Amino acid sequence: MCQKVSDLVTMDSIPEHELSRLEALARTDQPLEMLIERRKNGEPLQYIEGTAAFGPLELRVDDRVLIPRPETEGLFEIASRMVRHPEVILDLCTGSGALALALKNEFPGTSVFATDISEDAIDVALANRHATGLDIYLAVGDLFDPLPASLLGEVDLVVANPPYVSDVDFLTLPEDVQREPKVALVSGPTGLEVIQRIGVSVAEWLRPGGVVICEIGESQGVAASICFTDLPAVVRQDIVGRDRYVVAVKP
Ligand SMILES: C[S@@+](CC[C@H](N)C(=O)[O-])C[C@H]1O[C@@H](n2cnc3c(N)ncnc32)[C@H](O)[C@@H]1O
């Protein structure tokens, strides 16, 4: 017997707004029941849909990348306000390419370089580069390693949303967040390991007056800002007042 949508809602307690998005996706080869089952099993809605909005862009996402978050859109907005006519931008830990592509869209004349340690993530970013037609440079590797040495001291803006969850805190994350790649979330025992490595190296890549903006966990403000050893770093808040970004301008 064919089930009615209202029966499925009651059975699976999927919020109404999610249910209407799943209904819009349902097709003969992907019936609504199957989509509801996937969601019920903890698969994030954006992975089921295969897309996520980021600023003005609609990006492809799947379980190879972190789903871009509103906090990271906040980072993009701060960056867009802080720099004028940048020539060179770096996006470390690019994942789906969200920040790199949004910044290229905002500043079309800029050369944007983006790296990620995950080959899978770079494959998704390449698909997004193709789909958006935004011409950014993408490379697999550890933080600054894949970048040409010619960029040392030449960069106007470095952005990064690195993994910043500790091993222990990972276990407390909601089930659907734990379905995202662990390498995108967890940096090690303290959660600060990747931020620290960005903090000690970033100054040599920036030109004088260049800006770095790094997303952090809400309890990491003080600890993260002192990782930026050669720069006068300050902590900035997101729209609901949580410590979310370390920002520094190279003197
Ligand atoms: C929190 S996700 C951010 C993804 C994307 N920038 C965003 O905001 O949606 C962190 C990303 O960092 C990458 N990553 C982790 N360790 C890295 C490293 N040492 N060097 C470069 N990328 C790294 C992960 O593969 C993941 O794609």
The ligand as an ORCA input file, in Angstrom:
! r2SCAN-3c Opt
* xyz 0 1
  C      36.446     22.631      8.583
  S      36.758     21.985      6.952
  C      36.562     23.497      6.034
  C      36.146     23.312      4.613
  C      35.771     24.617      3.902
  N      36.845     25.587      3.953
  C      34.534     25.207      4.518
  O      34.647     26.192      5.263
  O      33.439     24.686      4.271
  C      38.495     21.744      7.067
  C      39.203     21.250      5.817
  O      40.612     21.207      6.129
  C      41.214     20.105      5.492
  N      42.468     19.839      6.207
  C      42.645     19.192      7.384
  N      43.941     19.206      7.727
  C      44.606     19.888      6.750
  C      45.975     20.238      6.524
  N      46.927     19.898      7.401
  N      46.286     20.931      5.412
  C      45.318     21.282      4.514
  N      44.010     20.971      4.667
  C      43.661     20.297      5.776
  C      40.143     19.025      5.543
  O      40.353     18.049      4.558
  C      38.861     19.847      5.343
  O      38.502     19.884      3.981
*
